[in-house]
Structures are given as C-alpha cells and as structure tokens.
C-alpha cells in the first residue's frame, strides 16, 4: 500500500456515541499491479478514527474506486488496517491542539 495523499478533519459528535475525539480521513492510495485491489488511478479510503486518551481505533472505513466513484465491497487485511491506524494516529498527533 502506497499512500499518495490524505486529508483529515476533526468531527464534532453531538450524540456522544463515540467516546473521545472523532476524526475523518480521506486517504488516496495505490497498490501494486499484482494486488487484487489494483486500479490504475488508485483508490480512496474513508476512515473514521476514534481517539480517547491517546488510544486510537478504527471505527469504520470504506474503500472507493476513484475511476468509478463507487464503494467496493472489500476489506483491508489485518496488516493493512494496522498500517492505516498507525498512519492516522501519527497524523492526529501532528494536528494543532486547540
């Protein structure tokens, strides 16, 4: 998995369903041609991260084809999920604190 770009936004959760802070990431990435997920123009991953007391977790994620703008019915494997969680947790640490 090769991350090309990302955006992140801290979300307000008026319901309090997710304890702590909530962040939404949009990550554009690509994979090698030999990977079943391969698409020439890459893929977009939308990830919701919950964070409480410096412990981050993936709440949910969706993978979307950039070419067709459709959600794919596939899941990341455990290693890929761990890689994404580490990436997101590191980016959250870099955000300005208000």
Rosetta blueprint (number, residue, H / E / L):
1 X L
2 X E
3 X E
4 X E
5 X E
6 X E
7 X E
8 X E
9 X E
10 X E
11 X E
12 X L
13 X L
14 X L
15 X L
16 X L
17 X L
18 X L
19 X L
20 X L
21 X E
22 X E
23 X E
24 X E
25 X E
26 X E
27 X E
28 X E
29 X E
30 X E
31 X L
32 X L
33 X L
34 X L
35 X L
36 X L
37 X L
38 X L
39 X L
40 X L
41 X L
42 X L
43 X E
44 X E
45 X E
46 X E
47 X E
48 X E
49 X E
50 X E
51 X E
52 X E
53 X L
54 X L
55 X E
56 X E
57 X E
58 X E
59 X E
60 X E
61 X E
62 X E
63 X E
64 X E
65 X E
66 X L
67 X L
68 X L
69 X L
70 X E
71 X E
72 X E
73 X L
74 X L
75 X L
76 X L
77 X L
78 X H
79 X H
80 X H
81 X H
82 X H
83 X H
84 X H
85 X H
86 X H
87 X H
88 X H
89 X H
90 X H
91 X H
92 X H
93 X H
94 X H
95 X L
96 X L
97 X L
98 X L
